[in-house]
């Protein structure tokens, strides 16, 4: 499973409106930036209390990035 697919799968599992979830991938120099877009009312579920869910998603991405030999960052928009 690629990093964008992983982010989309996790986000769709968390939110009330999975159809509003979209993932965009851009390059910022050597870094791959994954932008996660969710419905406004689902933003809290994706970020979590004190950012705990977002931190967990970023930790998962670190594992994928190390396996792929890339630098990946996640932005929740």
N, C-alpha and C positions, 0 to 999 in steps of 0.2 A: 504494500500500500504506500503510495507516495504521500509526502507531507501535506499538500493541499487536500487530498482525499481524506486523510486522517482528521484534519481540522474540520472539514465539512461534516464528516460522520459524527464526531463528538458534539459539534454545535447542534446538529439536527436532533440528536438524542436529548439535548438539554432543554430546548425551547418549546413553547406552545405552538408556534407557527413555523414549522420546518420549511414551508415553501418560500418564506422570506429570507432564508439563509443563502448567501452567495459568497464565493471565495474568488478573489482576484490575486494573481501572482505577477509581481513586477521585479525587476532587477535594479538594485541600487549599488552600482559598482560590483564588488564580489559577493554582495549579500543578496539572497533571495528574500523578498518581502512578501509575506502572505497577509492580505487584507481580508478580514472577516467582517461581513456585513450581516446584521440581524435586524429584526423589527425593533423599534424603539422600546416597546413594552417588554421585550425579552433581553434587553441589554444587561439587566441586573443578574439574570440567570447565567449568562455567559461569563460575566466578570466575577460573580460570587461575592460572598462576604469578605471584605478586606482584600479582594483580588485573589482569593484562594483558587477559584476555578481557572482563571486566566493564568495564574502561576503554574498550575498543574498542566495546562495545555502547552505552555512554553517549555516545561520540563520534558514532556513527550516529544516536542519538536527538537529539543537538543539531542535526544537519543537518535531520532531519524537523521538529523544533520550529521552526527558523528558517523553513522553507518554509511551515509552517502558521500561523506567527505566535503560537505558544503557548509556555508554559513547561512542560517535561516532565522528570520525574525518574524514575529506575529504582531499585527496591529489590529485591534478590534475597533471597528468604525461604526 
